[in-house]
Structures are given as C-alpha cells and as structure tokens.
Amino acid sequence: MKIGNIVIILALTCVWVLLLEGFTVAIVLSGLFFGTVVLVFCNRALPMGKVHNVRFTRLAMYPLFLIGQIYLAGFHVVKLIFTGAEVEIIDVKTDIENESLRILLVDSVTLTPGSILLGMRGQQFSLLWLKGKKDNALSTEERDYAIKGRLEDWLIKAQK
C-alpha cells in the first residue's frame, strides 16, 4: 500500500471521528474500515489516473473558494429577481486547455445560481443565463468574465 493511500485513510478516519464526536476504539476502527472502503471504491470507480497535468495542491482551497462564489452569486441573483431579470442562451469560451479542469469549471459555473448548462463542445459551453437589464451593454469578454469570473482564473493556475 502506498504512503499516500495510508495518509488518505488516516485523514478520512479523522473526519469520521470528528463527525461522530467521540474517540473510542470502536469509532477509530470503524473509521479505518470505512476509510479503506471509500478509498477502494474511489480507486475503482473514479479514474484519477486519467487526470493529467493538474496541480492538485493549487486545487486544495478551491472548494472553499467555490462556496464563497456560490453565496456571492446567490446574492446577485436575488438582486436580479427584485430589479428585473432576463434569460438568455449564450456560448462561453474558456481558456482552460485541460479537459478535467474545463469540466470542473463548467460544473462550478452551473453550481452558482443563475446559470444552467445546456452543452459543452471542446473549449466552448452553452448556458442558459439569468442576466440583469444592465448586462445587455456588456461586451462578449465582459459577459464571459461575469459568468466564469475568478473561477476560471483559479483553475488556470492549477494547469501544468
């Protein structure tokens, strides 16, 4: 067994102990067991070996950043609802070359309120976008940045 797998199992066990709010032999042993089961499942079901040219250390804080962006987008959508919003189908181009990171970007954009993914072709994806009346005056680059924003910037830094 690789040292990385042992670290993952121990980290999952620590999460298990924290979630169960106890530190007994039974809890630790069950945490080790379930951590091993999760690791085996992930190694078989998730093809992480196919993810190339990604700096995973750059992605470590991305989930927290994404949660913040989801809340900010939620507040923006609430404002749009009260001030009047329109729906538009648009195509957005990304500068991310890595396919895994492009999929992560598209998933992140659709997690933020105000957009629904319709399709993805290479470096371009189609969205149903909730926009404000002032957004009609935006150029294509400004509109794309309003949608992808800092999410794309963060993921570009994670490319090798």
QUISUL-V690255 format. One record per backbone hydrogen bond with DSSP energy under -1.0 kcal/mol. CO is the residue of the C=O (numbers start at 1). NH is the residue of the N-H. If there is no record, write none. Layout:
# QUISUL-V690255
CO_NH, CO_NH
This chain:
# QUISUL-V690255
2_6, 3_7, 4_8, 5_9, 6_10, 7_11, 8_12, 9_13, 10_14, 11_15, 12_16, 13_17, 14_18, 15_19, 16_20, 17_22, 24_28, 25_29, 26_30, 27_31, 28_32, 29_33, 30_34, 31_35, 32_36, 33_37, 34_38, 35_39, 36_40, 37_41, 38_42, 39_43, 40_44, 41_45, 42_46, 46_48, 47_50, 48_51, 53_160, 54_56, 61_65, 62_66, 63_67, 64_68, 65_69, 66_70, 67_71, 68_72, 69_73, 70_74, 71_75, 72_76, 73_77, 74_78, 75_79, 76_80, 77_81, 78_82, 79_83, 80_84, 86_131, 88_129, 90_127, 92_125, 98_102, 99_103, 100_104, 101_105, 102_106, 103_107, 104_108, 105_109, 106_110, 107_111, 108_112, 114_130, 116_128, 119_126, 121_124, 123_94, 124_121, 125_92, 126_118, 126_119, 127_90, 128_116, 129_88, 131_86, 132_135, 133_136, 134_137, 135_138, 139_143, 140_144, 141_145, 142_146, 143_147, 144_148, 145_149, 148_151, 150_154, 151_155, 152_156, 153_157, 156_159, 158_55
